[in-house]
Amino acid sequence: MGVRTPSSVNACDTPGKEEQLAEEFASRDNVHILSNGHLVSRCSDYIIYSVEAEKIDRVVAQFGPSTKLGAIVGGQTSCKTPEIAAFEKHLPADVEIVSCHSLHGPGVNPKGQPLVLIKHRASQKSLDLVEKILSCLQSKHVYLTAQAHDRITADTQAVTHAAFLSMGTAWAANNQFPWEIPRYVGGIENVKINITLRIYSNKWHVYAGLAILNPSAKKQIKQYAESVTELFKLMLGGHREELERRIRTAGAAVFKGDGDADLLLQDEVLDRFSLGELPPERQRVKNNHLSLLAMVDCWWKLGIVPYDHMICSTPLFRLWLGITEYLFRKPGLLAEAIDTAIEDNTFRADDLEFTFAARDWSERVSFGNMDGYREKFESIQKYFAPRFPEAKRVGNEMIKTIEENTRKKEQT
């Protein structure tokens, strides 16, 4: 996409979509649908490459040389290392580079959400122009380098996605639709289910690019798989003292607050958004929450303090941090999870498949296996597809409510 003047937009898509786009924007006099990237590049003052991270080098190599003299170029990929490398390699030297990345997924209102701006090779005047153009999103601008962006997105997104991807894989392996099982309905489980389905309802490359092409992500996903495996072995072996010591040490390193008065999430919010019917309190099944215990263990092992990145956090990360904090800062609930991990076999089959899944996702990422990532993602996606419309609706409502509650809390 390119901007010719503040009120004129030039755009193109992959070959074969020109007519569809032209019909979609026929009523917009200021939007001009062109047949290819060469035509967009040669007449636009500001150009955004919105393509998958693994394709960015090839696309910029194809169209970059046609960039208008003195234009500003940026991209919206989730991983900036290959994007900036492609710009430096293929763009003319007179072209300025100001990249961006909206830190939220599709369906989320961009108002108030973080929008990263990267002034890589540009004047302040060019950055000001980009900010003016993107101000229509009403997002909160955050200024980072490409390297800092990739490190923070690895800290806040890569491992979070790996956890939800592994949950979905485990449920599919056990032929489960968790919202139909009482032990997976209500409270923390609502967030797990809604966000897992939300991720699987999107395009695979959104998550593959961030995990495989981000230099900081592989290490973190590997550590998460190791944390899952090691904690699960302690549960299987009945090593209560070692398990409890490790969990509480990790929790003390990550969560500094006491009590639950200032938790990001509260019971009434967690219970409100369910895809299944809430069982009576007395019938709720206890859970060891291996996925959450392993996340805190992973943060501890890597020296990550998740609160340090709140200004650049996505809605999904805030939800994930919220339910993890909810577990660790409610002493009774954490003690219950530890007891359940040692004494209750109810979730053993699920935990086994979850451990297999976490290790398998980590291996696919470490090998840089895009095809393998896509194959696995789309097979799980197909399994859950019938419930995507409802999950998206409930997920959007949940994110909106929690965002509103968070803003109110910040104002008081």
Secondary structure per residue as TSV (DSSP state, phi and psi in degrees):
chain	resnum	aa	ss	phi	psi
A	1	M	-	360.0	144.0
A	2	G	E	-137.3	152.2
A	3	V	E	-111.1	121.6
A	4	R	E	-85.4	-47.9
A	5	T	E	-137.3	170.8
A	6	P	T	-55.3	-18.6
A	7	S	T	-117.1	9.5
A	8	S	E	-128.0	128.4
A	9	V	E	-122.0	129.9
A	10	N	E	-107.4	138.7
A	11	A	E	-148.7	154.6
A	12	C	-	-149.4	163.5
A	13	D	-	-130.1	-169.3
A	14	T	S	-64.3	155.2
A	15	P	T	-53.3	139.8
A	16	G	T	98.3	-9.7
A	17	K	-	-106.2	4.4
A	18	E	H	-61.5	-46.0
A	19	E	H	-64.2	-41.6
A	20	Q	H	-61.4	-43.6
A	21	L	H	-68.2	-40.8
A	22	A	H	-60.6	-39.7
A	23	E	H	-67.9	-40.7
A	24	E	H	-63.6	-37.0
A	25	F	T	-108.4	21.5
A	26	A	T	-59.4	-30.9
A	27	S	T	-86.1	-2.4
A	28	R	-	-101.8	103.6
A	29	D	T	-66.2	-24.2
A	30	N	T	-91.6	1.6
A	31	V	E	-109.5	124.1
A	32	H	E	-116.4	114.7
A	33	I	E	-89.6	118.5
A	34	L	-	-107.5	165.4
A	35	S	S	-82.7	-20.1
A	36	N	S	-159.6	171.9
A	37	G	H	-68.3	-24.8
A	38	H	H	-63.2	-44.8
A	39	L	H	-68.0	-37.0
A	40	V	H	-65.9	-44.8
A	41	S	H	-66.8	-37.9
A	42	R	H	-77.7	-14.6
A	43	C	H	-120.9	6.6
A	44	S	-	-111.2	142.8
A	45	D	S	-85.2	-25.5
A	46	Y	E	-137.2	124.9
A	47	I	E	-124.7	130.8
A	48	I	E	-115.8	125.8
A	49	Y	E	-91.6	109.0
A	50	S	-	-107.7	78.0
A	51	V	S	-132.6	166.2
A	52	E	-	-62.6	146.6
A	53	A	G	-59.7	-36.4
A	54	E	G	-73.4	-13.1
A	55	K	G	-104.3	-3.9
A	56	I	H	-61.8	-39.8
A	57	D	H	-63.8	-45.4
A	58	R	H	-64.6	-41.6
A	59	V	H	-69.9	-43.3
A	60	V	H	-67.3	-36.8
A	61	A	H	-61.0	-35.0
A	62	Q	H	-75.0	-44.9
A	63	F	H	-108.1	-17.6
A	64	G	G	-55.6	-43.0
A	65	P	G	-61.2	-18.0
A	66	S	G	-87.4	2.4
A	67	T	-	-60.5	136.7
A	68	K	-	-60.4	142.0
A	69	L	T	-54.8	125.2
A	70	G	T	76.9	9.5
A	71	A	-	-72.6	167.9
A	72	I	E	-108.9	134.3
A	73	V	E	-125.1	141.1
A	74	G	E	-147.7	178.4
A	75	G	E	-143.4	162.8
A	76	Q	-	-115.5	21.9
A	77	T	-	-70.1	157.4
A	78	S	S	-82.3	-11.0
A	79	C	-	-127.3	116.9
A	80	K	H	-88.4	-19.6
A	81	T	H	-58.8	-54.1
A	82	P	H	-69.2	-29.3
A	83	E	H	-65.6	-50.4
A	84	I	H	-64.7	-37.8
A	85	A	H	-61.5	-40.0
A	86	A	H	-66.8	-42.1
A	87	F	H	-62.0	-46.0
A	88	E	H	-64.3	-33.6
A	89	K	H	-78.6	-38.7
A	90	H	H	-113.3	-14.6
A	91	L	S	-85.3	146.9
A	92	P	-	-59.6	152.9
A	93	A	T	-65.5	-23.0
A	94	D	T	-83.2	-3.8
A	95	V	-	-86.2	136.8
A	96	E	E	-94.1	151.7
A	97	I	E	-121.5	113.8
A	98	V	E	-130.9	105.4
A	99	S	E	-97.8	170.9
A	100	C	E	-152.3	165.8
A	101	H	E	-161.2	118.0
A	102	S	E	-80.9	121.4
A	103	L	S	-88.9	62.4
A	104	H	S	-163.3	161.3
A	105	G	-	-92.0	179.2
A	106	P	T	-65.3	147.5
A	107	G	T	90.1	-8.6
A	108	V	S	-98.0	131.5
A	109	N	-	-62.9	122.8
A	110	P	-	-70.4	-12.7
A	111	K	T	-59.6	122.0
A	112	G	T	81.0	-6.6
A	113	Q	S	-82.8	153.5
A	114	P	E	-66.4	135.2
A	115	L	E	-125.9	110.4
A	116	V	E	-78.9	132.6
A	117	L	E	-117.8	130.6
A	118	I	E	-120.6	105.5
A	119	K	E	-88.1	89.8
A	120	H	E	-90.1	-48.5
A	121	R	E	-144.1	79.7
A	122	A	-	-163.3	161.8
A	123	S	-	-86.1	164.3
A	124	Q	H	-62.5	-34.1
A	125	K	H	-60.8	-40.2
A	126	S	H	-68.6	-40.4
A	127	L	H	-62.3	-41.9
A	128	D	H	-60.7	-39.6
A	129	L	H	-65.3	-44.0
A	130	V	H	-61.3	-43.3
A	131	E	H	-60.5	-40.8
A	132	K	H	-63.8	-43.0
A	133	I	H	-65.3	-43.4
A	134	L	H	-82.3	-4.0
A	135	S	G	-63.0	-19.4
A	136	C	G	-63.2	-21.7
A	137	L	G	-74.8	-19.5
A	138	Q	-	58.5	32.1
A	139	S	-	-85.5	169.8
A	140	K	E	-95.4	115.1
A	141	H	E	-78.5	132.9
A	142	V	E	-125.8	133.1
A	143	Y	E	-107.3	119.6
A	144	L	-	-139.6	165.0
A	145	T	-	-85.5	166.7
A	146	A	H	-61.6	-39.9
A	147	Q	H	-66.1	-43.3
A	148	A	H	-65.3	-38.9
A	149	H	H	-58.1	-48.3
A	150	D	H	-66.7	-36.6
A	151	R	H	-66.7	-44.1
A	152	I	H	-69.5	-40.4
A	153	T	H	-67.4	-30.9
A	154	A	I	-65.2	-44.2
A	155	D	I	-62.7	-39.1
A	156	T	I	-101.3	-22.5
A	157	Q	I	-116.9	-46.9
A	158	A	I	-57.9	-49.6
A	159	V	H	-71.3	-36.3
A	160	T	H	-59.0	-47.5
A	161	H	H	-62.7	-40.9
A	162	A	H	-59.7	-38.3
A	163	A	H	-65.0	-47.3
A	164	F	H	-68.6	-38.4
A	165	L	H	-61.0	-39.0
A	166	S	H	-69.0	-37.7
A	167	M	H	-60.2	-48.9
A	168	G	H	-60.3	-40.7
A	169	T	H	-62.7	-42.7
A	170	A	H	-65.0	-44.2
A	171	W	H	-63.8	-41.3
A	172	A	H	-66.6	-40.0
A	173	A	H	-62.1	-33.6
A	174	N	T	-92.6	9.9
A	175	N	T	54.6	48.2
A	176	Q	-	-116.3	140.4
A	177	F	-	-108.2	99.1
A	178	P	G	-58.5	-27.5
A	179	W	G	-70.2	-10.9
A	180	E	G	-94.0	-1.3
A	181	I	S	-112.8	122.3
A	182	P	G	-52.2	-33.8
A	183	R	G	-71.1	-13.1
A	184	Y	G	-110.7	22.5
A	185	V	S	-120.4	133.1
A	186	G	S	101.8	151.4
A	187	G	T	55.5	-132.3
A	188	I	H	-55.4	-36.7
A	189	E	H	-61.6	-33.6
A	190	N	H	-58.5	-42.7
A	191	V	H	-66.4	-44.5
A	192	K	H	-56.5	-48.6
A	193	I	H	-67.9	-50.7
A	194	N	H	-60.4	-43.2
A	195	I	H	-74.3	-36.5
A	196	T	H	-58.5	-47.2
A	197	L	H	-67.6	-35.1
A	198	R	H	-62.5	-43.4
A	199	I	H	-65.1	-46.5
A	200	Y	H	-70.3	-15.0
A	201	S	T	-82.9	-7.9
A	202	N	S	-95.6	-178.5
A	203	K	-	-77.5	139.7
A	204	W	H	-59.3	-36.9
A	205	H	H	-67.6	-21.7
A	206	V	H	-59.2	-40.8
A	207	Y	H	-90.4	-34.5
A	208	A	H	-64.5	-44.2
A	209	G	H	-62.0	-43.9
A	210	L	H	-64.6	-38.0
A	211	A	H	-79.2	-45.6
A	212	I	H	-85.4	-36.8
A	213	L	S	-92.2	-11.6
A	214	N	-	-85.5	115.5
A	215	P	T	-57.8	-28.5
A	216	S	T	-84.7	-15.5
A	217	A	H	-78.9	-37.2
A	218	K	H	-59.0	-43.7
A	219	K	H	-60.8	-40.0
A	220	Q	H	-73.5	-40.4
A	221	I	H	-66.0	-37.5
A	222	K	H	-62.7	-43.4
A	223	Q	H	-64.9	-37.7
A	224	Y	H	-62.7	-43.4
A	225	A	H	-62.1	-38.8
A	226	E	H	-67.5	-39.9
A	227	S	H	-63.7	-44.0
A	228	V	H	-58.6	-48.0
A	229	T	H	-63.2	-46.5
A	230	E	H	-67.7	-40.8
A	231	L	H	-67.7	-38.9
A	232	F	H	-64.5	-38.7
A	233	K	H	-64.0	-38.8
A	234	L	H	-64.7	-38.0
A	235	M	H	-64.7	-46.5
A	236	L	H	-61.8	-38.5
A	237	G	H	-79.9	-6.4
A	238	G	T	70.4	27.6
A	239	H	-	-85.8	74.9
A	240	R	H	-60.3	-50.3
A	241	E	H	-62.2	-44.5
A	242	E	H	-66.7	-40.7
A	243	L	H	-63.4	-47.9
A	244	E	H	-65.4	-41.1
A	245	R	H	-62.0	-43.0
A	246	R	H	-67.2	-43.5
A	247	I	H	-64.6	-45.3
A	248	R	H	-71.8	-32.4
A	249	T	H	-65.3	-44.4
A	250	A	H	-63.8	-43.8
A	251	G	H	-62.4	-40.1
A	252	A	H	-65.9	-31.1
A	253	A	H	-76.0	-30.0
A	254	V	H	-95.5	-41.8
A	255	F	-	-110.0	116.6
A	256	K	-	-95.1	-22.3
A	257	G	-	-76.5	162.5
A	258	D	-	-118.5	146.2
A	259	G	S	76.6	-177.7
A	260	D	S	-124.8	16.5
A	261	A	T	-66.3	-32.3
A	262	D	T	-110.6	26.7
A	263	L	-	-63.0	146.7
A	264	L	S	-64.4	-32.7
A	265	L	S	-124.5	145.9
A	266	Q	-	-124.4	163.5
A	267	D	H	-55.1	-44.3
A	268	E	H	-65.2	-29.1
A	269	V	H	-78.2	-43.2
A	270	L	H	-62.0	-37.3
A	271	D	H	-81.4	-16.2
A	272	R	H	-73.4	-30.4
A	273	F	-	-110.1	88.8
A	274	S	-	-124.9	139.5
A	275	L	S	-85.6	-14.6
A	276	G	S	-120.6	177.1
A	277	E	-	-82.6	128.0
A	278	L	-	-65.9	128.0
A	279	P	-	-77.6	159.0
A	280	P	-	-57.7	149.7
A	281	E	G	-51.2	-40.9
A	282	R	G	-69.8	-16.5
A	283	Q	G	-99.4	-1.7
A	284	R	-	-67.8	138.3
A	285	V	-	-94.1	135.3
A	286	K	-	-70.1	149.7
A	287	N	-	-132.7	142.9
A	288	N	-	-83.3	-10.3
A	289	H	-	51.4	50.9
A	290	L	H	-54.4	-39.9
A	291	S	H	-61.1	-36.8
A	292	L	H	-79.5	-40.6
A	293	L	H	-59.9	-42.1
A	294	A	H	-68.0	-32.5
A	295	M	H	-64.9	-45.4
A	296	V	H	-67.1	-38.6
A	297	D	H	-61.0	-41.4
A	298	C	H	-63.2	-47.9
A	299	W	H	-57.5	-43.8
A	300	W	H	-62.6	-47.5
A	301	K	H	-62.3	-34.1
A	302	L	H	-92.4	-3.6
A	303	G	T	71.0	27.8
A	304	I	-	-90.6	129.9
A	305	V	-	-107.8	101.3
A	306	P	G	-59.9	-28.5
A	307	Y	G	-67.1	-21.1
A	308	D	G	-65.9	-19.7
A	309	H	G	-109.6	16.5
A	310	M	G	-60.7	-32.8
A	311	I	G	-66.3	-22.2
A	312	C	G	-112.8	17.6
A	313	S	-	-85.2	148.8
A	314	T	-	-86.8	162.3
A	315	P	H	-56.5	-38.4
A	316	L	H	-64.5	-40.9
A	317	F	H	-65.7	-39.8
A	318	R	H	-64.3	-35.9
A	319	L	H	-67.5	-43.8
A	320	W	H	-63.6	-46.2
A	321	L	H	-62.1	-37.7
A	322	G	H	-62.6	-45.1
A	323	I	H	-75.4	-29.2
A	324	T	H	-68.4	-45.3
A	325	E	H	-60.7	-41.2
A	326	Y	H	-57.0	-43.5
A	327	L	H	-68.1	-45.6
A	328	F	H	-80.3	-22.8
A	329	R	T	-102.4	9.7
A	330	K	-	-111.4	95.7
A	331	P	H	-51.6	-41.1
A	332	G	H	-65.0	-39.8
A	333	L	H	-69.7	-39.9
A	334	L	H	-66.4	-42.3
A	335	A	H	-61.9	-38.9
A	336	E	H	-63.7	-41.2
A	337	A	H	-62.9	-41.1
A	338	I	H	-66.4	-44.1
A	339	D	H	-59.6	-45.1
A	340	T	H	-63.6	-39.1
A	341	A	H	-59.7	-34.3
A	342	I	H	-92.2	-39.7
A	343	E	H	-102.8	-17.2
A	344	D	-	-116.8	125.0
A	345	N	-	-94.7	6.1
A	346	T	T	-54.7	-39.1
A	347	F	T	-101.1	10.4
A	348	R	H	-59.2	-44.1
A	349	A	H	-64.5	-40.3
A	350	D	H	-66.4	-42.9
A	351	D	H	-64.4	-36.7
A	352	L	H	-63.2	-48.6
A	353	E	H	-65.5	-35.1
A	354	F	H	-64.6	-40.7
A	355	T	H	-64.4	-46.2
A	356	F	H	-56.5	-44.3
A	357	A	H	-65.4	-44.7
A	358	A	H	-60.5	-41.3
A	359	R	H	-68.7	-39.2
A	360	D	H	-67.3	-44.0
A	361	W	H	-61.2	-40.3
A	362	S	H	-62.4	-41.3
A	363	E	H	-66.5	-41.3
A	364	R	H	-62.8	-37.9
A	365	V	H	-69.8	-45.2
A	366	S	H	-64.2	-31.5
A	367	F	T	-82.8	-5.0
A	368	G	T	65.3	34.5
A	369	N	-	-89.8	86.6
A	370	M	H	-63.3	-44.4
A	371	D	H	-64.6	-41.0
A	372	G	H	-66.9	-37.3
A	373	Y	H	-63.2	-47.6
A	374	R	H	-62.9	-44.7
A	375	E	H	-58.7	-46.8
A	376	K	H	-68.5	-45.0
A	377	F	H	-58.3	-48.2
A	378	E	H	-71.6	-27.3
A	379	S	H	-69.0	-40.2
A	380	I	H	-71.0	-38.7
A	381	Q	H	-56.7	-43.5
A	382	K	H	-63.4	-37.7
A	383	Y	H	-62.4	-43.0
A	384	F	H	-93.0	-6.5
A	385	A	G	-50.3	-39.5
A	386	P	G	-58.4	-23.1
A	387	R	G	-101.9	5.3
A	388	F	H	-61.0	-45.3
A	389	P	H	-57.5	-45.6
A	390	E	H	-68.8	-40.1
A	391	A	H	-63.7	-39.2
A	392	K	H	-64.1	-42.6
A	393	R	H	-62.6	-49.8
A	394	V	H	-65.5	-40.6
A	395	G	H	-62.2	-41.8
A	396	N	H	-62.4	-42.5
A	397	E	H	-64.2	-40.7
A	398	M	H	-64.4	-46.8
A	399	I	H	-62.8	-44.3
A	400	K	H	-60.1	-45.2
A	401	T	H	-64.7	-44.0
A	402	I	H	-68.4	-38.2
A	403	E	H	-62.0	-43.0
A	404	E	H	-64.0	-42.7
A	405	N	H	-63.6	-38.5
A	406	T	H	-66.0	-42.3
A	407	R	H	-64.6	-41.0
A	408	K	H	-62.5	-39.2
A	409	K	H	-66.0	-38.3
A	410	E	H	-67.6	-28.0
A	411	Q	H	-81.0	-19.7
A	412	T	-	-91.3	360.0
